Amino acid sequence: MILFSDPQCLKYHSHGHPERPSRIESTVSWLRQSQPDWEWRPVEKASEAALLRAHPESHLRRLEMARDFDADTAFHTGIFEIARLGTGAALAAVEVARDGGKAFSLMRPPGHHAEAERAMGFCYLNHIAIAVLEALETGLERVAVWDFDAHHGNGTEAILDGTPGALYVSTHQHPCYPGTGTRSRDNLRNYPVPPGTPAAEHMRILEESWTELIAFRPELILVSAGFDAYAGDPLTDLRLGRSDFETLGQWIEQAGIPAAAVLEGGYSDDLHLLVEAFLKGWSGR
């Protein structure tokens, strides 16, 4: 397993905000100690050319303006450059996958809520959508996103809507922020899960979504790995346990299709254990 992370992503925060630096700091520390054989690689910022595959120039310049984006998504000094590192990590993870390896981007801010021209939901740049578009522009013909974050990836869906060769599949709590993802159409497939759904039923729905993704016959799978469907997460009302995330990783391993994953949500104090379980399942350990 190859992991991408950079301490620069710890250098911003809002007091009391659930998307806090300790999410990454504690997870990196834990994984370095508990999985000493996993490889850590440095991160480089994504080029603006790559960002422009998903976002217009006006959005990139807006990210540099010292004005909050919404009540949950504040401006922070340097946030554009930090978000570019997150995109760079996603792109690097894709390159590892295309070379036959397994890679996970352990960075913040997350990305799947960021729309083409709007930062929202703790997200500034849509790392996973940019990675999909980059892969399609550089030789691949079929790329699928599997998003198991408890919140619907409205930004990824909007950016990939109608994109030839791209499939977006999301399993998420509904009703819940941001209120989207209630219907499927064309290359966008949504699997809403009611609040309080028992873990066994949630896993059945996840398996159904995974089966549909595999039927697409993707050359590459990109995973928006959010861990806020966990029973102990403070922002949602779902019931998955640690072993369930390990099972999700096992499904990716068993598929035998090149895959890369990026961290999205997950706000419990057990995030480090959930990420470890997912990556252990995926690595076949």
Secondary structure as the mmCIF struct_conf table of DSSP 4:
data_model
#
loop_
_struct_conf.conf_type_id
_struct_conf.id
_struct_conf.beg_label_comp_id
_struct_conf.beg_label_asym_id
_struct_conf.beg_label_seq_id
_struct_conf.end_label_comp_id
_struct_conf.end_label_asym_id
_struct_conf.end_label_seq_id
STRN STRN1 ILE A 2 PHE A 4
HELX_RH_3T_P HELX_RH_3T_P1 PRO A 7 LEU A 10
BEND BEND1 LYS A 11 LYS A 11
TURN_TY1_P TURN_TY1_P1 HIS A 15 GLY A 16
BEND BEND2 PRO A 18 GLU A 19
TURN_TY1_P TURN_TY1_P2 PRO A 21 PRO A 21
HELX_RH_AL_P HELX_RH_AL_P1 SER A 22 SER A 34
TURN_TY1_P TURN_TY1_P3 PRO A 36 ASP A 37
BEND BEND3 TRP A 38 TRP A 38
STRN STRN2 GLU A 39 ARG A 41
HELX_LH_PP_P HELX_LH_PP_P1 LYS A 45 SER A 47
HELX_RH_AL_P HELX_RH_AL_P2 GLU A 48 LEU A 51
TURN_TY1_P TURN_TY1_P4 LEU A 52 ALA A 54
BEND BEND4 HIS A 55 HIS A 55
HELX_RH_AL_P HELX_RH_AL_P3 GLU A 57 ARG A 62
TURN_TY1_P TURN_TY1_P5 LEU A 63 GLU A 64
BEND BEND5 MET A 65 ARG A 67
BEND BEND6 ASP A 70 THR A 73
TURN_TY1_P TURN_TY1_P6 THR A 77 GLY A 78
HELX_RH_AL_P HELX_RH_AL_P4 ILE A 79 ARG A 98
TURN_TY1_P TURN_TY1_P7 ASP A 99 GLY A 100
STRN STRN3 ALA A 103 SER A 105
BEND BEND7 ARG A 108 PRO A 109
TURN_TY1_P TURN_TY1_P8 HIS A 112 HIS A 113
STRN STRN4 GLU A 115 GLU A 115
TURN_TY1_P TURN_TY1_P9 ALA A 116 GLU A 117
STRN STRN5 ARG A 118 ARG A 118
STRN STRN6 MET A 120 MET A 120
TURN_TY1_P TURN_TY1_P10 GLY A 121 PHE A 122
STRN STRN7 CYS A 123 CYS A 123
BEND BEND8 TYR A 124 LEU A 125
HELX_RH_AL_P HELX_RH_AL_P5 HIS A 127 GLU A 137
TURN_TY1_P TURN_TY1_P11 THR A 138 GLY A 139
BEND BEND9 GLU A 141 GLU A 141
STRN STRN8 VAL A 143 ASP A 147
BEND BEND10 ASP A 149 HIS A 151
HELX_RH_AL_P HELX_RH_AL_P6 ASN A 154 LEU A 160
TURN_TY1_P TURN_TY1_P12 ASP A 161 GLY A 162
TURN_TY1_P TURN_TY1_P13 PRO A 164 GLY A 165
STRN STRN9 ALA A 166 GLN A 173
BEND BEND11 HIS A 174 PRO A 175
TURN_TY1_P TURN_TY1_P14 TYR A 177 PRO A 178
STRN STRN10 ARG A 185 ARG A 185
TURN_TY1_P TURN_TY1_P15 ASP A 186 ASN A 187
STRN STRN11 LEU A 188 VAL A 193
TURN_TY1_P TURN_TY1_P16 PRO A 195 GLY A 196
HELX_RH_AL_P HELX_RH_AL_P7 ALA A 199 ALA A 215
TURN_TY1_P TURN_TY1_P17 PHE A 216 PHE A 216
BEND BEND12 GLU A 219 GLU A 219
STRN STRN12 LEU A 220 ALA A 225
TURN_TY1_P TURN_TY1_P18 ASP A 228 ALA A 229
STRN STRN13 TYR A 230 TYR A 230
TURN_TY1_P TURN_TY1_P19 ALA A 231 GLY A 232
TURN_TY1_P TURN_TY1_P20 PRO A 234 LEU A 235
STRN STRN14 LEU A 240 LEU A 240
HELX_RH_AL_P HELX_RH_AL_P8 ARG A 242 ALA A 255
TURN_TY1_P TURN_TY1_P21 GLY A 256 GLY A 256
BEND BEND13 ILE A 257 ILE A 257
STRN STRN15 ALA A 259 LEU A 263
BEND BEND14 SER A 268 SER A 268
TURN_TY1_P TURN_TY1_P22 ASP A 269 ASP A 270
HELX_RH_AL_P HELX_RH_AL_P9 LEU A 271 SER A 283
TURN_TY1_P TURN_TY1_P23 GLY A 284 GLY A 284
#
